[in-house]
Amino acid sequence: MNRCWRFVSATFIILGIAILVFLYVERLGKSPFGRILKAMRDAEMAARVYGKDMPKLRVQALITGSAIAAIRGALWAFYVVSMKAVTYNRLVWTFWPWVYVMLGGTGSNLGVLVGALVFLTVRTLTYSYEGALSTIIPTSPSWLEYILVGLAIVLIALFRPQGIILEKPALTLPREKIEKIRKEVGKAINK
Amino acid sequence: MAWINNVLATDPLLSVGILVFTLIVVAVFGALAGYITAYSAIRLREACLGITLLAFSDALQIIV
């Protein structure tokens, strides 16, 4: 009985941690740090004019990203109960995430989520309907997931380079709060 | 192994604590790895930076 519930409970725990990380990244995108990263991406010269240290910001971005990636690797080890550096291969751990990001839409956190969901659903479907697919396509269906990555990258780059979900300008504060601050500032000025 | 599982099964707070502690340690080590990588490669631009990071990950895979 323990064996049956182990993977189910592990899945829900990982899902909970994923939600926490998602909320953290959402908040990070709306913070001053996230805004200056967007400024660095869109107009590096302008951000440098405002006196931001570009190499330092890149180091901070890389540190944040690798910390989140490390949590992901640890949770994967927690899920499969084994850890070998060789199993973290380049296809699954570098190019698949790249496809998720490109498919969902660069520059939006929800887009990455949608991209991962779509890509992994398609991949799992090809995996589970291997027998039915082998009668239709000329090659072995086990190569299909490798073909899928390259095909997805090329098709996205050709037809929809911005991804499924478009990037929206981040609202830093709700409108009511901004109105309240404006009123307070107005009062202070009128005094 | 069995007695470890028994201890963890009877003490849920301890097991959850170990999980959270492990995640924090992992995040710190990941940040450290990111810092070391960034320290050596941060002056490079877009594609060169990507190539260097990929090479770094492959080298680390062979070392570990």
gemmi code that builds the backbone of each chain (N, CA, C; Angstrom):
import gemmi

chains = {
    "A": [
        ("MET", (0.845, -1.209, 0.000), (0.000, 0.000, 0.000), (0.876, 1.253, 0.000)),
        ("ASN", (1.990, 1.198, 0.759), (2.906, 2.333, 0.784), (3.442, 2.650, -0.598)),
        ("ARG", (3.736, 1.576, -1.341), (4.324, 1.743, -2.668), (3.376, 2.486, -3.605)),
        ("CYS", (2.055, 2.158, -3.490), (1.090, 2.789, -4.399), (1.009, 4.289, -4.135)),
        ("TRP", (0.957, 4.662, -2.843), (0.694, 6.065, -2.511), (1.930, 6.929, -2.581)),
        ("ARG", (3.099, 6.302, -2.672), (4.329, 7.063, -2.622), (4.419, 8.075, -3.765)),
        ("PHE", (4.185, 7.589, -5.011), (4.361, 8.474, -6.158), (3.252, 9.514, -6.238)),
        ("VAL", (2.031, 9.105, -5.812), (0.918, 10.067, -5.829), (1.202, 11.220, -4.874)),
        ("SER", (1.598, 10.870, -3.627), (1.853, 11.938, -2.646), (3.054, 12.775, -3.057)),
        ("ALA", (4.091, 12.113, -3.620), (5.257, 12.875, -4.076), (4.857, 13.862, -5.162)),
        ("THR", (3.951, 13.418, -6.071), (3.491, 14.314, -7.132), (2.814, 15.546, -6.556)),
        ("PHE", (1.954, 15.324, -5.525), (1.236, 16.480, -4.979), (2.168, 17.412, -4.221)),
        ("ILE", (3.168, 16.833, -3.519), (4.126, 17.687, -2.815), (4.913, 18.526, -3.817)),
        ("ILE", (5.341, 17.873, -4.930), (6.106, 18.604, -5.943), (5.249, 19.684, -6.581)),
        ("LEU", (3.949, 19.362, -6.785), (3.035, 20.358, -7.348), (2.917, 21.566, -6.430)),
        ("GLY", (2.818, 21.305, -5.108), (2.735, 22.404, -4.150), (3.969, 23.285, -4.188)),
        ("ILE", (5.156, 22.632, -4.232), (6.396, 23.414, -4.272), (6.479, 24.185, -5.585)),
        ("ALA", (5.977, 23.558, -6.683), (5.989, 24.254, -7.977), (5.130, 25.502, -7.923)),
        ("ILE", (3.964, 25.413, -7.243), (3.098, 26.592, -7.121), (3.810, 27.691, -6.334)),
        ("LEU", (4.495, 27.287, -5.237), (5.231, 28.277, -4.441), (6.300, 28.975, -5.286)),
        ("VAL", (7.056, 28.158, -6.073), (8.106, 28.739, -6.913), (7.499, 29.668, -7.953)),
        ("PHE", (6.323, 29.255, -8.501), (5.662, 30.091, -9.510), (5.272, 31.443, -8.918)),
        ("LEU", (4.686, 31.399, -7.690), (4.302, 32.663, -7.047), (5.519, 33.538, -6.796)),
        ("TYR", (6.625, 32.887, -6.372), (7.860, 33.637, -6.123), (8.351, 34.318, -7.403)),
        ("VAL", (8.315, 33.563, -8.527), (8.810, 34.123, -9.779), (7.898, 35.247, -10.272)),
        ("GLU", (6.552, 35.064, -10.058), (5.617, 36.131, -10.426), (5.953, 37.418, -9.672)),
        ("ARG", (6.170, 37.268, -8.356), (6.501, 38.433, -7.529), (7.821, 39.049, -7.953)),
        ("LEU", (8.775, 38.173, -8.290), (10.094, 38.648, -8.699), (9.992, 39.466, -9.980)),
        ("GLY", (9.099, 39.037, -10.898), (8.938, 39.761, -12.150), (8.356, 41.146, -11.952)),
        ("LYS", (7.546, 41.311, -10.856), (6.935, 42.610, -10.615), (7.787, 43.503, -9.726)),
        ("SER", (8.853, 42.938, -9.167), (9.700, 43.718, -8.247), (10.625, 44.638, -9.049)),
        ("PRO", (11.277, 45.574, -8.381), (12.251, 46.436, -9.077), (13.324, 45.627, -9.804)),
        ("PHE", (13.730, 44.499, -9.196), (14.754, 43.660, -9.829), (14.244, 43.112, -11.173)),
        ("GLY", (12.980, 42.636, -11.183), (12.420, 42.110, -12.421), (12.304, 43.177, -13.480)),
        ("ARG", (11.911, 44.399, -13.045), (11.761, 45.490, -14.015), (13.094, 45.883, -14.619)),
        ("ILE", (14.150, 45.890, -13.786), (15.445, 46.288, -14.347), (15.978, 45.188, -15.268)),
        ("LEU", (15.605, 43.906, -14.989), (16.010, 42.840, -15.922), (15.319, 43.019, -17.271)),
        ("LYS", (14.012, 43.404, -17.225), (13.299, 43.655, -18.483), (13.919, 44.827, -19.227)),
        ("ALA", (14.299, 45.846, -18.476), (14.939, 47.009, -19.107), (16.257, 46.601, -19.745)),
        ("MET", (16.990, 45.707, -19.073), (18.270, 45.243, -19.609), (18.045, 44.487, -20.907)),
        ("ARG", (16.955, 43.694, -20.970), (16.677, 42.923, -22.174), (16.259, 43.834, -23.320)),
        ("ASP", (15.386, 44.808, -23.010), (14.818, 45.615, -24.094), (15.768, 46.686, -24.574)),
        ("ALA", (16.400, 47.397, -23.654), (17.271, 48.503, -24.058), (18.426, 48.576, -23.075)),
        ("GLU", (19.494, 47.841, -23.403), (20.598, 47.748, -22.453), (21.286, 49.095, -22.256)),
        ("MET", (21.406, 49.820, -23.374), (22.092, 51.114, -23.288), (21.336, 52.057, -22.354)),
        ("ALA", (19.982, 52.057, -22.476), (19.186, 52.949, -21.626), (19.361, 52.578, -20.156)),
        ("ALA", (19.363, 51.259, -19.871), (19.528, 50.835, -18.481), (20.905, 51.218, -17.949)),
        ("ARG", (21.904, 51.166, -18.828), (23.246, 51.550, -18.389), (23.338, 53.047, -18.141)),
        ("VAL", (22.575, 53.812, -18.941), (22.561, 55.256, -18.739), (22.022, 55.586, -17.350)),
        ("TYR", (21.016, 54.792, -16.890), (20.460, 55.032, -15.560), (21.362, 54.517, -14.447)),
        ("GLY", (22.572, 54.052, -14.770), (23.536, 53.710, -13.741), (23.382, 52.331, -13.149)),
        ("LYS", (22.859, 51.376, -13.950), (22.749, 50.000, -13.458), (23.957, 49.200, -13.928)),
        ("ASP", (24.484, 48.384, -13.012), (25.676, 47.598, -13.318), (25.239, 46.305, -14.019)),
        ("MET", (25.487, 46.218, -15.342), (24.976, 45.090, -16.114), (25.560, 43.738, -15.695)),
        ("PRO", (26.900, 43.583, -15.594), (27.438, 42.282, -15.193), (26.916, 41.813, -13.838)),
        ("LYS", (26.771, 42.752, -12.885), (26.261, 42.380, -11.567), (24.821, 41.857, -11.658)),
        ("LEU", (24.001, 42.546, -12.479), (22.615, 42.113, -12.645), (22.545, 40.733, -13.281)),
        ("ARG", (23.448, 40.502, -14.269), (23.440, 39.185, -14.925), (23.847, 38.091, -13.954)),
        ("VAL", (24.835, 38.396, -13.098), (25.238, 37.407, -12.084), (24.054, 37.089, -11.183)),
        ("GLN", (23.316, 38.140, -10.757), (22.170, 37.911, -9.862), (21.090, 37.080, -10.547)),
        ("ALA", (20.840, 37.374, -11.836), (19.823, 36.618, -12.569), (20.233, 35.161, -12.693)),
        ("LEU", (21.517, 34.933, -12.987), (22.004, 33.559, -13.142), (21.932, 32.804, -11.822)),
        ("ILE", (22.237, 33.510, -10.703), (22.183, 32.858, -9.390), (20.753, 32.444, -9.072)),
        ("THR", (19.793, 33.368, -9.308), (18.391, 33.043, -9.039), (17.947, 31.855, -9.877)),
        ("GLY", (18.300, 31.905, -11.168), (17.876, 30.825, -12.064), (18.473, 29.497, -11.678)),
        ("SER", (19.751, 29.480, -11.319), (20.351, 28.182, -10.999), (19.878, 27.663, -9.657)),
        ("ALA", (19.500, 28.556, -8.742), (18.923, 28.076, -7.474), (17.597, 27.376, -7.744)),
        ("ILE", (16.753, 27.981, -8.614), (15.462, 27.363, -8.931), (15.680, 26.046, -9.672)),
        ("ALA", (16.660, 26.028, -10.596), (16.955, 24.803, -11.331), (17.457, 23.707, -10.394)),
        ("ALA", (18.241, 24.110, -9.369), (18.740, 23.124, -8.406), (17.596, 22.514, -7.619)),
        ("ILE", (16.595, 23.355, -7.254), (15.418, 22.832, -6.540), (14.699, 21.816, -7.430)),
        ("ARG", (14.617, 22.124, -8.726), (13.963, 21.221, -9.655), (14.693, 19.871, -9.721)),
        ("GLY", (16.047, 19.938, -9.789), (16.805, 18.694, -9.847), (16.641, 17.875, -8.578)),
        ("ALA", (16.619, 18.553, -7.422), (16.458, 17.848, -6.153), (15.092, 17.185, -6.076)),
        ("LEU", (14.056, 17.895, -6.574), (12.708, 17.315, -6.529), (12.602, 16.120, -7.466)),
        ("TRP", (13.317, 16.192, -8.592), (13.318, 15.039, -9.509), (13.965, 13.832, -8.832)),
        ("ALA", (15.090, 14.066, -8.099), (15.740, 12.983, -7.366), (14.814, 12.434, -6.285)),
        ("PHE", (14.038, 13.344, -5.651), (13.063, 12.945, -4.633), (11.962, 12.096, -5.245)),
        ("TYR", (11.604, 12.391, -6.503), (10.505, 11.675, -7.156), (10.933, 10.293, -7.611)),
        ("VAL", (12.121, 10.177, -8.234), (12.521, 8.874, -8.778), (13.384, 8.062, -7.818)),
        ("VAL", (13.711, 8.635, -6.634), (14.475, 7.965, -5.578), (15.826, 7.435, -6.064)),
        ("SER", (16.435, 8.126, -7.034), (17.806, 7.753, -7.377), (18.470, 8.969, -8.004)),
        ("MET", (19.765, 9.008, -7.958), (20.454, 10.195, -8.459), (21.759, 9.779, -9.109)),
        ("LYS", (21.864, 10.063, -10.394), (23.122, 9.830, -11.108), (23.296, 10.991, -12.059)),
        ("ALA", (24.507, 11.536, -12.105), (24.729, 12.719, -12.937), (24.520, 12.399, -14.418)),
        ("VAL", (24.768, 11.125, -14.811), (24.664, 10.772, -16.232), (23.215, 10.827, -16.706)),
        ("THR", (22.255, 10.580, -15.787), (20.850, 10.555, -16.212), (20.315, 11.956, -16.504)),
        ("TYR", (21.022, 12.999, -16.002), (20.568, 14.364, -16.296), (21.147, 14.758, -17.661)),
        ("ASN", (20.554, 14.189, -18.723), (21.166, 14.378, -20.046), (20.731, 15.693, -20.664)),
        ("ARG", (21.377, 15.994, -21.791), (21.183, 17.328, -22.352), (19.830, 17.478, -23.021)),
        ("LEU", (19.302, 16.407, -23.604), (18.010, 16.520, -24.286), (16.905, 16.902, -23.309)),
        ("VAL", (16.808, 16.117, -22.219), (15.675, 16.298, -21.307), (15.848, 17.531, -20.435)),
        ("TRP", (17.105, 17.848, -20.051), (17.299, 18.891, -19.047), (17.762, 20.213, -19.625)),
        ("THR", (18.069, 20.268, -20.920), (18.407, 21.555, -21.523), (17.451, 21.915, -22.652)),
        ("PHE", (17.249, 20.970, -23.587), (16.501, 21.344, -24.780), (15.001, 21.257, -24.587)),
        ("TRP", (14.536, 20.324, -23.753), (13.103, 20.320, -23.474), (12.658, 21.594, -22.771)),
        ("PRO", (13.337, 22.030, -21.693), (12.938, 23.306, -21.082), (12.980, 24.466, -22.071)),
        ("TRP", (13.951, 24.417, -22.964), (14.047, 25.452, -23.992), (12.786, 25.447, -24.867)),
        ("VAL", (12.356, 24.235, -25.251), (11.139, 24.142, -26.063), (9.924, 24.619, -25.272)),
        ("TYR", (9.844, 24.280, -23.974), (8.704, 24.750, -23.165), (8.631, 26.270, -23.213)),
        ("VAL", (9.807, 26.893, -23.019), (9.827, 28.362, -22.951), (9.456, 28.958, -24.301)),
        ("MET", (10.016, 28.368, -25.387), (9.713, 28.910, -26.715), (8.262, 28.689, -27.091)),
        ("LEU", (7.730, 27.512, -26.727), (6.356, 27.174, -27.086), (5.365, 28.036, -26.319)),
        ("GLY", (5.582, 28.180, -25.021), (4.633, 28.918, -24.204), (4.710, 30.410, -24.424)),
        ("GLY", (5.882, 30.921, -24.671), (6.031, 32.351, -24.837), (7.110, 32.889, -23.932)),
        ("THR", (8.140, 33.460, -24.518), (9.200, 34.021, -23.701), (8.685, 35.288, -23.028)),
        ("GLY", (9.075, 35.482, -21.805), (8.697, 36.698, -21.116), (7.392, 36.617, -20.350)),
        ("SER", (6.785, 35.419, -20.235), (5.619, 35.309, -19.352), (5.694, 33.978, -18.616)),
        ("ASN", (5.471, 34.040, -17.303), (5.611, 32.833, -16.486), (4.518, 31.828, -16.774)),
        ("LEU", (3.292, 32.347, -17.018), (2.176, 31.457, -17.336), (2.452, 30.718, -18.639)),
        ("GLY", (3.124, 31.399, -19.570), (3.430, 30.805, -20.860), (4.320, 29.581, -20.724)),
        ("VAL", (5.305, 29.658, -19.833), (6.197, 28.513, -19.621), (5.401, 27.327, -19.095)),
        ("LEU", (4.459, 27.631, -18.190), (3.603, 26.579, -17.619), (2.784, 25.905, -18.718)),
        ("VAL", (2.141, 26.740, -19.569), (1.309, 26.214, -20.656), (2.167, 25.426, -21.641)),
        ("GLY", (3.369, 25.959, -21.948), (4.257, 25.280, -22.884), (4.660, 23.905, -22.379)),
        ("ALA", (5.020, 23.823, -21.088), (5.401, 22.538, -20.508), (4.243, 21.564, -20.557)),
        ("LEU", (3.023, 22.075, -20.243), (1.841, 21.218, -20.234), (1.571, 20.660, -21.624)),
        ("VAL", (1.595, 21.539, -22.653), (1.295, 21.115, -24.024), (2.341, 20.137, -24.515)),
        ("PHE", (3.609, 20.502, -24.346), (4.673, 19.661, -24.899), (4.697, 18.287, -24.228)),
        ("LEU", (4.588, 18.267, -22.893), (4.672, 16.982, -22.200), (3.445, 16.128, -22.462)),
        ("THR", (2.268, 16.780, -22.672), (1.077, 16.004, -23.020), (1.273, 15.322, -24.361)),
        ("VAL", (1.768, 16.071, -25.361), (1.989, 15.493, -26.689), (3.018, 14.372, -26.606)),
        ("ARG", (4.079, 14.613, -25.847), (5.147, 13.620, -25.730), (4.631, 12.338, -25.077)),
        ("THR", (3.846, 12.501, -24.009), (3.317, 11.323, -23.325), (2.329, 10.562, -24.206)),
        ("LEU", (1.551, 11.325, -25.024), (0.611, 10.664, -25.933), (1.348, 9.822, -26.961)),
        ("THR", (2.447, 10.374, -27.553), (3.199, 9.581, -28.522), (3.819, 8.360, -27.851)),
        ("TYR", (4.162, 8.535, -26.578), (4.796, 7.452, -25.841), (3.799, 6.336, -25.560)),
        ("SER", (2.554, 6.736, -25.186), (1.600, 5.714, -24.767), (0.865, 5.076, -25.954)),
        ("TYR", (0.774, 5.800, -27.105), (0.144, 5.196, -28.280), (1.201, 4.717, -29.269)),
        ("GLU", (2.306, 4.187, -28.725), (3.406, 3.750, -29.566), (2.965, 2.663, -30.544)),
        ("GLY", (2.169, 1.710, -30.044), (1.736, 0.585, -30.878), (0.901, 1.037, -32.053)),
        ("ALA", (-0.067, 1.945, -31.794), (-0.939, 2.423, -32.865), (-0.163, 3.269, -33.870)),
        ("LEU", (0.818, 4.052, -33.362), (1.570, 4.936, -34.255), (2.524, 4.154, -35.153)),
        ("SER", (3.006, 3.012, -34.676), (4.013, 2.278, -35.448), (3.437, 1.735, -36.750)),
        ("THR", (2.092, 1.605, -36.831), (1.485, 1.150, -38.084), (1.367, 2.281, -39.101)),
        ("ILE", (1.364, 3.544, -38.610), (1.150, 4.682, -39.514), (2.466, 5.227, -40.027)),
        ("ILE", (3.423, 5.506, -39.102), (4.661, 6.168, -39.542), (5.736, 5.128, -39.877)),
        ("PRO", (6.606, 5.475, -40.824), (7.595, 4.493, -41.301), (8.693, 4.149, -40.294)),
        ("THR", (9.063, 5.100, -39.404), (10.152, 4.795, -38.466), (9.583, 4.323, -37.138)),
        ("SER", (10.476, 3.958, -36.239), (10.044, 3.527, -34.907), (9.531, 4.729, -34.113)),
        ("PRO", (8.380, 4.598, -33.430), (7.816, 5.743, -32.688), (8.690, 6.208, -31.535)),
        ("SER", (9.655, 5.378, -31.115), (10.490, 5.815, -29.992), (11.423, 6.961, -30.397)),
        ("TRP", (11.615, 7.163, -31.715), (12.410, 8.311, -32.159), (11.563, 9.567, -32.231)),
        ("LEU", (10.237, 9.400, -32.072), (9.322, 10.517, -32.308), (9.582, 11.672, -31.352)),
        ("GLU", (9.956, 11.354, -30.094), (10.146, 12.441, -29.135), (11.386, 13.276, -29.483)),
        ("TYR", (12.391, 12.625, -30.107), (13.571, 13.380, -30.534), (13.222, 14.274, -31.714)),
        ("ILE", (12.415, 13.691, -32.658), (11.991, 14.471, -33.818), (11.146, 15.654, -33.359)),
        ("LEU", (10.310, 15.390, -32.357), (9.354, 16.390, -31.876), (10.047, 17.658, -31.385)),
        ("VAL", (11.178, 17.502, -30.684), (11.876, 18.672, -30.135), (12.341, 19.582, -31.260)),
        ("GLY", (13.055, 18.990, -32.242), (13.571, 19.810, -33.339), (12.460, 20.418, -34.153)),
        ("LEU", (11.417, 19.605, -34.419), (10.287, 20.085, -35.214), (9.592, 21.239, -34.497)),
        ("ALA", (9.394, 21.088, -33.183), (8.723, 22.140, -32.415), (9.528, 23.431, -32.480)),
        ("ILE", (10.857, 23.340, -32.301), (11.688, 24.558, -32.311), (11.597, 25.246, -33.668)),
        ("VAL", (11.721, 24.448, -34.755), (11.710, 25.044, -36.094), (10.347, 25.665, -36.395)),
        ("LEU", (9.259, 24.943, -36.063), (7.919, 25.459, -36.389), (7.606, 26.717, -35.592)),
        ("ILE", (7.990, 26.724, -34.314), (7.723, 27.929, -33.510), (8.517, 29.109, -34.061)),
        ("ALA", (9.792, 28.860, -34.384), (10.624, 29.957, -34.894), (10.092, 30.476, -36.224)),
        ("LEU", (9.471, 29.586, -37.027), (8.952, 30.031, -38.329), (7.637, 30.771, -38.185)),
        ("PHE", (6.671, 30.174, -37.439), (5.300, 30.662, -37.518), (4.870, 31.509, -36.344)),
        ("ARG", (5.359, 31.252, -35.166), (4.921, 32.052, -34.008), (6.075, 32.238, -33.039)),
        ("PRO", (7.030, 33.115, -33.400), (8.222, 33.255, -32.545), (7.922, 33.820, -31.165)),
        ("GLN", (6.737, 34.448, -31.004), (6.440, 35.029, -29.676), (5.795, 34.020, -28.723)),
        ("GLY", (5.441, 32.816, -29.211), (4.888, 31.797, -28.325), (3.384, 31.870, -28.204)),
        ("ILE", (2.807, 30.942, -27.402), (1.346, 30.866, -27.285), (0.808, 32.081, -26.545)),
        ("ILE", (1.383, 32.350, -25.377), (0.894, 33.457, -24.548), (1.832, 34.647, -24.713)),
        ("LEU", (1.249, 35.805, -25.018), (2.065, 36.998, -25.243), (2.467, 37.626, -23.911)),
        ("GLU", (3.569, 38.354, -23.970), (4.023, 39.038, -22.764), (3.196, 40.289, -22.546)),
        ("LYS", (2.696, 40.426, -21.315), (1.921, 41.625, -20.992), (2.758, 42.533, -20.115)),
        ("PRO", (2.541, 43.832, -20.210), (3.242, 44.716, -19.275), (2.788, 44.421, -17.851)),
        ("ALA", (3.765, 44.250, -16.951), (3.449, 43.861, -15.579), (2.865, 45.046, -14.830)),
        ("LEU", (1.720, 44.805, -14.164), (1.149, 45.846, -13.306), (1.793, 45.710, -11.944)),
        ("THR", (2.497, 46.735, -11.539), (3.228, 46.613, -10.283), (2.304, 46.754, -9.080)),
        ("LEU", (1.333, 47.674, -9.144), (0.409, 47.877, -8.022), (-1.019, 47.873, -8.566)),
        ("PRO", (-2.009, 47.433, -7.742), (-3.406, 47.556, -8.173), (-3.789, 49.027, -8.332)),
        ("ARG", (-4.814, 49.276, -9.167), (-5.189, 50.646, -9.500), (-5.634, 51.437, -8.266)),
        ("GLU", (-6.399, 50.751, -7.365), (-6.912, 51.470, -6.186), (-5.757, 52.010, -5.345)),
        ("LYS", (-4.703, 51.183, -5.230), (-3.568, 51.604, -4.408), (-2.887, 52.820, -5.019)),
        ("ILE", (-2.754, 52.800, -6.351), (-2.101, 53.930, -7.018), (-2.928, 55.198, -6.804)),
        ("GLU", (-4.297, 55.059, -6.917), (-5.176, 56.214, -6.701), (-5.018, 56.756, -5.281)),
        ("LYS", (-4.927, 55.822, -4.312), (-4.800, 56.224, -2.917), (-3.493, 57.006, -2.704)),
        ("ILE", (-2.412, 56.464, -3.273), (-1.118, 57.131, -3.131), (-1.179, 58.520, -3.761)),
        ("ARG", (-1.874, 58.606, -4.915), (-1.959, 59.892, -5.607), (-2.704, 60.916, -4.755)),
        ("LYS", (-3.805, 60.435, -4.111), (-4.563, 61.346, -3.254), (-3.710, 61.843, -2.095)),
        ("GLU", (-2.959, 60.902, -1.481), (-2.126, 61.291, -0.340), (-1.062, 62.304, -0.768)),
        ("VAL", (-0.482, 62.038, -1.943), (0.542, 62.968, -2.436), (-0.082, 64.332, -2.702)),
        ("GLY", (-1.308, 64.323, -3.282), (-2.001, 65.578, -3.562), (-2.278, 66.369, -2.297)),
        ("LYS", (-2.706, 65.630, -1.233), (-2.949, 66.289, 0.047), (-1.678, 66.927, 0.580)),
        ("ALA", (-0.568, 66.177, 0.490), (0.705, 66.665, 1.017), (1.146, 67.915, 0.269)),
        ("ILE", (0.866, 67.937, -1.050), (1.289, 69.104, -1.827), (0.423, 70.317, -1.466)),
        ("ASN", (-0.925, 70.081, -1.293), (-1.828, 71.196, -1.014), (-1.571, 71.834, 0.339)),
        ("LYS", (-1.030, 71.054, 1.288), (-0.684, 71.629, 2.571), (0.400, 72.690, 2.374)),
    ],
    "B": [
        ("MET", (18.039, 0.682, 6.557), (17.064, 1.503, 5.833), (15.682, 1.429, 6.461)),
        ("ALA", (15.321, 0.223, 6.909), (13.944, 0.030, 7.402), (13.686, 0.871, 8.644)),
        ("TRP", (14.688, 0.902, 9.548), (14.422, 1.647, 10.795), (14.374, 3.150, 10.531)),
        ("ILE", (15.127, 3.613, 9.513), (15.028, 5.034, 9.155), (13.618, 5.350, 8.682)),
        ("ASN", (13.081, 4.459, 7.830), (11.712, 4.659, 7.324), (10.713, 4.657, 8.462)),
        ("ASN", (10.918, 3.762, 9.453), (9.996, 3.691, 10.580), (10.030, 4.989, 11.386)),
        ("VAL", (11.259, 5.489, 11.645), (11.391, 6.734, 12.417), (10.695, 7.871, 11.677)),
        ("LEU", (10.920, 7.945, 10.353), (10.325, 9.038, 9.582), (8.819, 8.906, 9.505)),
        ("ALA", (8.316, 7.672, 9.461), (6.865, 7.469, 9.368), (6.175, 7.859, 10.654)),
        ("THR", (6.849, 7.650, 11.810), (6.208, 7.993, 13.079), (6.345, 9.476, 13.410)),
        ("ASP", (7.280, 10.168, 12.742), (7.509, 11.579, 13.063), (7.382, 12.431, 11.799)),
        ("PRO", (6.141, 12.799, 11.414), (5.957, 13.531, 10.149), (6.657, 14.882, 10.141)),
        ("LEU", (6.711, 15.541, 11.320), (7.331, 16.870, 11.377), (8.809, 16.785, 11.012)),
        ("LEU", (9.470, 15.728, 11.516), (10.894, 15.538, 11.229), (11.115, 15.309, 9.738)),
        ("SER", (10.246, 14.479, 9.124), (10.476, 14.161, 7.714), (10.231, 15.376, 6.826)),
        ("VAL", (9.157, 16.148, 7.157), (8.912, 17.370, 6.385), (10.047, 18.359, 6.589)),
        ("GLY", (10.550, 18.423, 7.843), (11.677, 19.311, 8.131), (12.900, 18.943, 7.324)),
        ("ILE", (13.165, 17.629, 7.214), (14.324, 17.178, 6.439), (14.153, 17.570, 4.977)),
        ("LEU", (12.917, 17.419, 4.439), (12.668, 17.784, 3.038), (12.943, 19.267, 2.806)),
        ("VAL", (12.377, 20.111, 3.708), (12.547, 21.562, 3.544), (14.010, 21.947, 3.684)),
        ("PHE", (14.689, 21.330, 4.678), (16.109, 21.618, 4.893), (16.929, 21.250, 3.655)),
        ("THR", (16.609, 20.070, 3.080), (17.323, 19.628, 1.875), (17.113, 20.613, 0.738)),
        ("LEU", (15.852, 21.086, 0.594), (15.579, 22.023, -0.502), (16.350, 23.321, -0.315)),
        ("ILE", (16.447, 23.786, 0.950), (17.190, 25.026, 1.195), (18.670, 24.831, 0.871)),
        ("VAL", (19.234, 23.689, 1.336), (20.653, 23.401, 1.058), (20.898, 23.343, -0.444)),
        ("VAL", (19.955, 22.684, -1.153), (20.085, 22.545, -2.601), (20.041, 23.905, -3.284)),
        ("ALA", (19.141, 24.780, -2.804), (19.048, 26.110, -3.415), (20.347, 26.872, -3.192)),
        ("VAL", (20.930, 26.745, -1.989), (22.183, 27.444, -1.706), (23.299, 26.924, -2.609)),
        ("PHE", (23.370, 25.584, -2.759), (24.427, 25.026, -3.600), (24.218, 25.387, -5.061)),
        ("GLY", (22.946, 25.415, -5.492), (22.655, 25.818, -6.869), (23.069, 27.255, -7.110)),
        ("ALA", (22.784, 28.122, -6.121), (23.188, 29.526, -6.243), (24.698, 29.642, -6.319)),
        ("LEU", (25.388, 28.801, -5.524), (26.853, 28.810, -5.535), (27.371, 28.398, -6.913)),
        ("ALA", (26.773, 27.337, -7.468), (27.193, 26.885, -8.805), (26.944, 27.985, -9.834)),
        ("GLY", (25.777, 28.654, -9.704), (25.473, 29.752, -10.608), (26.486, 30.865, -10.488)),
        ("TYR", (26.898, 31.175, -9.232), (27.864, 32.250, -9.029), (29.214, 31.902, -9.652)),
        ("ILE", (29.648, 30.646, -9.462), (30.950, 30.237, -10.009), (30.917, 30.314, -11.534)),
        ("THR", (29.807, 29.808, -12.116), (29.681, 29.866, -13.578), (29.678, 31.308, -14.059)),
        ("ALA", (28.891, 32.134, -13.362), (28.754, 33.519, -13.787), (30.080, 34.251, -13.676)),
        ("TYR", (30.845, 33.923, -12.626), (32.108, 34.613, -12.385), (33.057, 34.458, -13.567)),
        ("SER", (33.041, 33.238, -14.158), (33.990, 33.001, -15.244), (33.455, 33.450, -16.597)),
        ("ALA", (32.117, 33.521, -16.752), (31.577, 33.665, -18.112), (30.763, 34.931, -18.326)),
        ("ILE", (30.677, 35.823, -17.327), (29.663, 36.860, -17.395), (29.992, 37.959, -18.414)),
        ("ARG", (31.265, 38.069, -18.806), (31.604, 39.128, -19.762), (31.232, 38.751, -21.184)),
        ("LEU", (30.890, 37.480, -21.404), (30.548, 37.044, -22.765), (29.139, 37.495, -23.122)),
        ("ARG", (28.864, 37.527, -24.438), (27.546, 37.958, -24.902), (26.692, 36.740, -25.244)),
        ("GLU", (25.489, 37.036, -25.762), (24.391, 36.069, -25.921), (24.810, 34.631, -26.254)),
        ("ALA", (25.213, 34.386, -27.527), (25.438, 33.009, -27.969), (26.657, 32.409, -27.289)),
        ("CYS", (27.714, 33.220, -27.138), (28.927, 32.717, -26.498), (28.654, 32.342, -25.044)),
        ("LEU", (27.831, 33.155, -24.368), (27.457, 32.850, -22.984), (26.727, 31.518, -22.919)),
        ("GLY", (25.790, 31.308, -23.874), (25.047, 30.051, -23.904), (25.959, 28.866, -24.110)),
        ("ILE", (26.911, 28.992, -25.040), (27.834, 27.893, -25.326), (28.670, 27.577, -24.093)),
        ("THR", (29.153, 28.642, -23.419), (29.987, 28.427, -22.238), (29.208, 27.724, -21.135)),
        ("LEU", (27.931, 28.139, -20.946), (27.137, 27.524, -19.877), (26.857, 26.058, -20.193)),
        ("LEU", (26.579, 25.763, -21.487), (26.342, 24.370, -21.885), (27.594, 23.529, -21.635)),
        ("ALA", (28.769, 24.091, -22.018), (30.018, 23.362, -21.819), (30.277, 23.139, -20.341)),
        ("PHE", (29.942, 24.148, -19.522), (30.120, 24.022, -18.083), (29.267, 22.881, -17.533)),
        ("SER", (28.001, 22.808, -17.985), (27.109, 21.764, -17.492), (27.631, 20.384, -17.895)),
        ("ASP", (28.162, 20.264, -19.138), (28.675, 18.977, -19.575), (29.900, 18.574, -18.778)),
        ("ALA", (30.795, 19.549, -18.519), (31.992, 19.244, -17.746), (31.620, 18.780, -16.348)),
        ("LEU", (30.629, 19.470, -15.744), (30.195, 19.116, -14.399), (29.599, 17.711, -14.366)),
        ("GLN", (28.870, 17.374, -15.462), (28.264, 16.039, -15.532), (29.338, 14.963, -15.536)),
        ("ILE", (30.458, 15.206, -16.242), (31.515, 14.204, -16.307), (32.257, 14.114, -14.977)),
        ("ILE", (32.456, 15.287, -14.325), (33.175, 15.283, -13.049), (32.382, 14.539, -11.983)),
        ("VAL", (31.071, 14.874, -11.886), (30.216, 14.230, -10.876), (29.827, 12.858, -11.348)),
    ],
}
model = gemmi.Model(1)
for chain_id, residues in chains.items():
    chain = gemmi.Chain(chain_id)
    for i, (resn, *xyz) in enumerate(residues, 1):
        res = gemmi.Residue()
        res.name, res.seqid = resn, gemmi.SeqId(i, " ")
        for name, pos in zip(("N", "CA", "C"), xyz):
            atom = gemmi.Atom()
            atom.name, atom.element = name, gemmi.Element(name[0])
            atom.pos, atom.b_iso = gemmi.Position(*pos), 0.0
            res.add_atom(atom)
        chain.add_residue(res)
    model.add_chain(chain)
structure = gemmi.Structure()
structure.add_model(model)
structure.setup_entities()
